[in-house]
Amino acid sequence: MQKELWLPALLHFFVDFFSVYALFAFHLNGELAAILIFSYDALAFLPQPLFGALFEKSKRMPYLGSIGCLLAIIGALIPEAITAIVFFGIGNAIFHVCEGKLVLDKSEKSAPLGVFISFGSLGLGLALSFSNFYLYLSLLVVFIILAILNCFVPYAKAIPFVYQPKEGQDSTLILALVLIVLGVFFRGFFGQYTAYQWPTSSLSYLNALWFGLAIFFGKAIGGFLLDAFGSIPLIVVSFLLSFIGYFFPSSVSLSLLGVVGVNLLMALTMEFMRRATPKNTAFGFGLLAAFLLVGYETGYALKSYVAFQAWLDPILMALNAASLLFVYFLLRKEGRQTSALFAFHH
Amino acid sequence: MMNIQVFDVAPISFVLPIVLLIGLPALAIVCILVAVLIIKKRQKKANQLAPKAEPVLTASPKEKAPEKGEEVKKDD
């Protein structure tokens, strides 16, 4: 992985960390908290396809990414919840599509895709599990420095390997894109629609951190595994781990293994997406983010208002794996493969 | 994405299910539709700006290039 690609990943950590940490610092409770969280999520995730389409052809992607960081920094300094949420939400959306596109277009391999996404989960997990004002201020200073640095890294010159679709393979495969989005929707759904029965021990207050670390680990190694073994083994391993986690909801370790399994597919999803729509990677990235949220909130709504349906998760897990396998064959049929992505096949 | 499980969320009024099940997906669809329109418009513009393909000139049988070994007749 090229060293320049660590910077977007680090910035992703800070953007997600500050967005969540600062909102928690308002100590909101009850329905107002729920409404503000939904508002933040809606602002941060749903406009991403729109921002992606708007900024797709910009040649100043790092600058736009830094503007996203700047909005998050302003949000972190505003002591009023609603205004802060607007800054966090819009800053987050701009940052994600711009830096996401940068990583998608500037990395030949899949590992950087997973690493970029994983650092956000780490920031989220940390923000949910600790509280220290001095550490907050110190991290804010580091965040500002890195956001400025991001404007001066010559990504175009520094990174020799650039993902380029072959001639005649740069049109959008709509069916593949729909199936990829469907898989993301399912993963968002059962990310929320799972009945963990963890014992309420002393560990329980660290649950958010454990979750964050499991998600981080799954997303981070997913890209490396994809580069090493190809997509079919990754889909199979992810499916098996998810199933193990599902059948042992009372075991903390096996549940976390399931969480790792589900998140292994993140890099593969992004890799498939950039091959399905190589000319619109920012839009594609935004599309995945929007449907992750829609799936997540649908899962939350179903869990809140209807009796829990235990049979639903394994069916969705199987559908998720099936849809990704179908995308794999679709891309192969269209000749949109690389040795890394299709290592298993060759 | 923030995990709402970590909050002590009070019993939710009838507004939130509507927001969750109708509002958010509707907003997502609107954003996606606008994005697709932007992409389509950009593609259309790019197609209009692209140089038109020049007509392919095919040599008439009379002007056919001499084959190997064939003598070239010269006009007097």
Chai-1 contact restraints between the chains, C-beta under 6 A:
chainA,res_idxA,chainB,res_idxB,connection_type,confidence,min_distance_angstrom,max_distance_angstrom,comment,restraint_id
A,V20,B,M2,contact,1.0,0.0,6.0,A-B,restraint_1
A,G30,B,A10,contact,1.0,0.0,6.0,A-B,restraint_2
A,E31,B,A10,contact,1.0,0.0,6.0,A-B,restraint_3
A,A33,B,F7,contact,1.0,0.0,6.0,A-B,restraint_4
A,A34,B,V9,contact,1.0,0.0,6.0,A-B,restraint_5
A,I37,B,M2,contact,1.0,0.0,6.0,A-B,restraint_6
A,I37,B,I4,contact,1.0,0.0,6.0,A-B,restraint_7
A,D41,B,M1,contact,1.0,0.0,6.0,A-B,restraint_8
A,A42,B,L24,contact,1.0,0.0,6.0,A-B,restraint_9
A,L46,B,L27,contact,1.0,0.0,6.0,A-B,restraint_10
A,L46,B,A28,contact,1.0,0.0,6.0,A-B,restraint_11
A,L46,B,C31,contact,1.0,0.0,6.0,A-B,restraint_12
A,P47,B,C31,contact,1.0,0.0,6.0,A-B,restraint_13
A,P49,B,C31,contact,1.0,0.0,6.0,A-B,restraint_14
A,P49,B,I32,contact,1.0,0.0,6.0,A-B,restraint_15
A,P49,B,A35,contact,1.0,0.0,6.0,A-B,restraint_16
A,L50,B,C31,contact,1.0,0.0,6.0,A-B,restraint_17
A,L50,B,V34,contact,1.0,0.0,6.0,A-B,restraint_18
A,L50,B,A35,contact,1.0,0.0,6.0,A-B,restraint_19
A,A53,B,A35,contact,1.0,0.0,6.0,A-B,restraint_20
A,A53,B,I38,contact,1.0,0.0,6.0,A-B,restraint_21
A,A53,B,I39,contact,1.0,0.0,6.0,A-B,restraint_22
A,L128,B,V6,contact,1.0,0.0,6.0,A-B,restraint_23
A,A208,B,V6,contact,1.0,0.0,6.0,A-B,restraint_24
A,F283,B,A35,contact,1.0,0.0,6.0,A-B,restraint_25
A,A290,B,A28,contact,1.0,0.0,6.0,A-B,restraint_26
A,V294,B,P25,contact,1.0,0.0,6.0,A-B,restraint_27
A,V294,B,A28,contact,1.0,0.0,6.0,A-B,restraint_28
A,Y296,B,M1,contact,1.0,0.0,6.0,A-B,restraint_29
A,E297,B,L20,contact,1.0,0.0,6.0,A-B,restraint_30
A,E297,B,L24,contact,1.0,0.0,6.0,A-B,restraint_31
A,A301,B,L20,contact,1.0,0.0,6.0,A-B,restraint_32
A,A301,B,L21,contact,1.0,0.0,6.0,A-B,restraint_33
A,Y305,B,P17,contact,1.0,0.0,6.0,A-B,restraint_34
